[in-house]
């Protein structure tokens, strides 16, 4: 496309105004492509800082999308959940690399920095009016069904559904992958942990959606490891 534009300009060919406008519109990216590119840039910036985040955001986004389909979330709401899942940890750009990659137990003030990342992520994304709904999902993805989460201690259906979906996907990926401070849990052990925390940490309906997808997720991870 760019080569064709240059060729036309160099030849001095004059096109009618309507043709030129149509040409520019054909070359312009769609809003969906534009948002996707923004997301990719933001994730790349975060992954350059946090070694663990590399691949994590994509896995959480894939699982969140699966659960959203299972819960019959559709249209714009489906897209918002998917994009928010990709961006759920963007607030960690405000956390020091030392804390993000620390192999040992976090100190109290370090844990406070980690807990601030949903608010930081919200503040980043809410700068765009078009990303406001996505920003709200990101803000609440560490809330708990029982109200013991953060940053606001919301509970049950006061937590946006997209946030409840991402909370489960985030926990599953955290348990089944390497962390600086521990080895991964087995998928069987992770499933048991999810069931134990149903109606405590997690929305029981979202947990049931995850259970329907469990074999698929476990198989996908095994395929990637072989």
SULKA-V222347 format. One record per backbone hydrogen bond with DSSP energy under -1.0 kcal/mol. NH is the residue of the N-H (numbers start at 1). CO is the residue of the C=O. If there is no record, write none. Layout:
NH | CO
NH | CO
//
This chain:
5 | 1
6 | 2
7 | 3
8 | 4
9 | 5
10 | 6
11 | 7
13 | 8
20 | 16
21 | 17
22 | 18
23 | 19
24 | 20
25 | 21
26 | 22
27 | 23
28 | 24
34 | 30
35 | 31
36 | 32
37 | 33
38 | 34
39 | 35
40 | 36
41 | 37
42 | 38
43 | 39
44 | 40
45 | 41
46 | 42
47 | 43
48 | 44
49 | 46
50 | 46
57 | 53
59 | 55
60 | 56
61 | 57
62 | 58
63 | 59
64 | 60
65 | 61
66 | 62
67 | 63
68 | 64
69 | 65
70 | 66
71 | 67
72 | 69
73 | 68
79 | 75
80 | 76
81 | 77
82 | 78
83 | 79
84 | 80
85 | 81
86 | 82
87 | 83
90 | 87
92 | 89
93 | 90
94 | 91
95 | 92
100 | 96
101 | 97
102 | 99
111 | 107
112 | 108
113 | 109
114 | 110
115 | 111
117 | 114
120 | 116
121 | 117
122 | 118
123 | 119
124 | 120
125 | 121
126 | 122
128 | 125
132 | 129
135 | 131
136 | 132
137 | 133
138 | 134
139 | 135
140 | 136
141 | 138
143 | 140
145 | 201
146 | 200
147 | 144
150 | 142
156 | 145
158 | 155
159 | 156
164 | 160
165 | 161
166 | 162
167 | 163
168 | 164
169 | 165
170 | 166
171 | 167
172 | 168
173 | 169
174 | 170
175 | 171
176 | 172
179 | 182
182 | 179
185 | 175
190 | 186
191 | 187
192 | 188
193 | 189
194 | 190
195 | 191
196 | 192
197 | 193
199 | 202
200 | 197
201 | 197
202 | 197
207 | 203
208 | 204
209 | 205
210 | 206
211 | 207
212 | 208
217 | 213
218 | 214
219 | 215
220 | 216
221 | 217
222 | 218
223 | 219
224 | 220
225 | 221
//
